Amino acid sequence: MKIYWFLFYEFFKIGLFSVGGGYATIPFLYQLIDEYGWYSAKQLSDMIAVSVLTPGPVGINMATFAGFQTAGIFAAIFATVSIILPTYFIVISVSKALKTFQDNFYVKASLDSLKPAGCGLLTVVGLRLLKNNVTDLWSVAILLGLFALSFKFKKNPLYYFLIAGFVGVFLHHFSLIEI
């Protein structure tokens, strides 16, 4: 039962402080690896990949997968509800106050300052994902190839995830890479 309270506390905190969308939860999820060891960095990378491909908000999907990985289905429900609650309360409170302060210089400046902070967090996440997942020449080739394709064709990122998945399965099937 104690694990549920830790999950509630940690995911409530993640929901409260992860400003910038679902990807902003990733640094917090890495911190949980260091703090509790509920899952590994490799498992987190897998959770991110599945969360991106799964319908719904990425942050909520990752909370669900992290909770499930930690202690099963009830933990997944606990983590999911925990990450949603802060946003729910904040949106209700802010929507009432925003009408009053929408033209306030300080409110606008505060909201504008969150954008670079979110970009910095996402940069760190991207670098950490590269470090954990681009580990051999095949992964470098796949990354560079898909990066070039994305600039040339400008398609939905889901196409590139699917291509990477098929290439990875193909290479793993012929024992060229180890997953």
N, C-alpha and C positions, 0 to 999 in steps of 0.2 A: 504494500500500500504506500510505502514511503516513496517509491519510484514515481508514483503518479503525482505526488506533490512537487517533487523536483521537476518533473516534466511540465506541470502547470506553471510553476514559477519561471522556469527558463523560457518556455515558449510564450508566456505572457510578456516577459521582458523583451523577447525578440519582436513580438508584435508591436510593442510599445516604441521600440527604438530603431526598428529597421525602416527608415524613411527612404522612399525611392522605388518601391515595388518589390516583387518577389526575389529578384536577384540580390537585393540588399540584405536578405536574410542569410546569405551564404557565409559571410565572415563570422556571424554569430554561430552558425552551425559548425564551422571549423573550430571555433572556441570550445564548443561542447565536446569535440573529440579530445582536445587537450585537457579539459577539465574533468570529464566523466568517463571517456573512452566507451561511450555507448555504441559507437560504430567507428569504422576506420575511414581514412581519407579516400581510399578506393571505393568503399561503399557509398560515401558521400558523393563522389563523382558519378557513380551509377544512379544515385537518387536524383541528382541534378538532371542527368540525361533523361530519365524516365519522367520527371516532373515537367520538363519542357515539352515532351511528346504527349503527355496526358492532358486531356481537356481540363480547363480550370486554371485559376491563378497559381503561378509557379511557387510562390512562398507557402501557400496553403498546402499544395501538393507535397512540397518538401517536408513540411511539418508532419503531415500524415505519414509519409514514408519513414521519417526519422523516428516518430513515435512507435510505428509498427516494428521497425528494426530494433528498437530499444526493448520493448516489452509486450509486443503483440497488438491485437485489435483494439482493446480498451485503451491502451496507451496511445494508439493512433488517434482515436476519437478525442482523448484528453488533450493531446498536442494540437490537434486541429481547432478545437473550441478555444483553447488557450491563446492561440496566435490571432484568432479573429476578435476576441473580446475587447482588447484595447482599441482597435480600429473602430469597432462598433460604438463604444462610449465616446471616443474622440470625435467621430463624425457627427454624432448627435449634438455634442457640446459646441463644436466649432461651427456647425451650420447655423445654430442660433446666434452665436456671437459674431459671425462673419458679416452679417447684414449691418451691424453697428460699426464695425471697424474696417470694412472693405476698402476705404479710401485712405486709411492711416499709413503714413510714410514708413513707420517702424514695422508694421505688420508686413508690408510689401517687401521691405529690405530683409526681414527675417526669412520669408519664404524664398526670396531670390538667393540667399546664402546657402540654402539647403541643396541647391543644384550642384555646385562644385563638390560639396561633401559627398553626395551620392556618386558622382563621377569618380572621385578618388577611391571610394569603397569598391566600385565595380572594377576599376583598374587593378586593384590588389587581388580581387577574386579572380580576374582573368589570368593574371600572372601565376597565381597559385594553382589554378586549373591546368595551365600549361606545364608547370613544373611537375605536377602529379601524373599527367596523362601523355605528354609528348616525351617518350622515354627511349625511342629508337628511331632508326632511319625511316622505317615505314610510317610511323606516326607523324614524323616531320614532313614526309612526302604527301601524305593525305592532307595534313593541315595546310601546307602551302598550295596544293592543288585546289582544294576547296576554297581557299581564300582568293585565289586568282579567278576561279569560276564565279564566285559571288560578286566580284567587281565587274566582270565581263557581262554577266547575264542578269544580275539584279533580280533574282527570283526570291520567293518566300524562303526564309531560312529552313523551314521544314524539309524542303527538297534536299538541302545540303546535309541535314541530319540523316535523312534516309540514305543518301549516297554514301556517307561515311559509315553508316551501319552495314550496308551491303558490302562495301569494300572490306570492312573489318571482319565480317562473317566469312567472306571469300578467302581472305588471307589467313584467318584462323583455321578454316577448313583444310587448307593446303599446308598447315603447320608452318606458315611463314612468320606468324606473330603468336604471342601467348597472351590470352585475355585473362 
